[in-house]
Structures are given as C-alpha cells and as structure tokens.
Amino acid sequence: MERHDHTAILEKLLACVAACEHCATACLNEDDVKPMVRCVTLDRDCADICSLTARLLQRESEIAHQFLVLCEEICIMCAKECDMHEHDHCQACAEACRQCAEACHKHHQPITQD
C-alpha cells in the first residue's frame, strides 16, 4: 500500500488543536464567561475533529477524506465565532482555524487503498 505524505496537513491540524484548546481554556478564565459559551463549545468540537482527522490520516483510513471535509467546515465555523471576540487567544485561534480549513480544502483528495 502506498503511503501518502501528510506532514503539512498534520502540522496544521495539530496547530489548530493546540490553538482551540488554549482558546477554550482562556475563554473559561474570562471574567464574563457567558458570552464565550459558543466559542468554548466550537473550540472543543474543532479540537476533537482536527485531532481525529489527524489520526485517521496517519492510519490511511478509508474515511479520512470525509473527515477532511467535516474538519474544514468546523474550522470555518470556529474561526467565524472566534473572530467575533477581541481577545488575543480568540484571534490566534481564528487564524489557526482558517489555516487549517484551507489546508483541509487543499488535501480533499480521496485516499485510495489498493
């Protein structure tokens, strides 16, 4: 079976996981957490989907392509939410999510298994 080089996409996925986890934790430490609830929720969803997508790509899973599509979608949603908040952690997360979404979009080709 041919191995695909996923190095670049894995870096973006893992950077997004780290940014989302940091953002969620920082949001929970804000003085007024209530306006940050959707941000925390999307951060956690995004981190989980990015992490799982990375694992699926590493094992050459037949369903990795579908997760790249889903990952692009959640990254876009998370970036839009984080953009609505002026906190540095939200802005950094939004940028990581945009970069990850773009990388996922470029990597959408189905993985063929012989």
GIKA-V784721 format. One record per backbone hydrogen bond with DSSP energy under -1.0 kcal/mol. NH is the residue of the N-H (numbers start at 1). CO is the residue of the C=O. Records with the same first field share a line. If there is no record, write none. Layout:
NH = CO, CO
This chain:
10 = 6
11 = 7
12 = 8
13 = 9
14 = 10
15 = 11
16 = 12
17 = 13
18 = 14
19 = 15
20 = 16
21 = 17
22 = 18
23 = 19
24 = 20
25 = 21
26 = 22
27 = 23
28 = 24
30 = 27
36 = 33
37 = 34
40 = 36
41 = 37
42 = 38
43 = 39
44 = 40
45 = 41
46 = 42
47 = 43
48 = 44
49 = 45
50 = 46
51 = 47
52 = 48
53 = 49
54 = 50
55 = 51
56 = 52
57 = 53
58 = 54
59 = 55
60 = 57
61 = 56
64 = 61
67 = 63
68 = 64
69 = 65
70 = 66
71 = 67
72 = 68
73 = 69
74 = 70
75 = 71
76 = 72
77 = 73
78 = 74
79 = 75
80 = 76
81 = 77
82 = 78
83 = 79
84 = 81
85 = 82
91 = 87
92 = 88
93 = 89
94 = 90
95 = 91
96 = 92
97 = 93
98 = 94
99 = 95
100 = 96
101 = 97
102 = 98
103 = 99
104 = 100
105 = 101
106 = 102
107 = 103
108 = 105
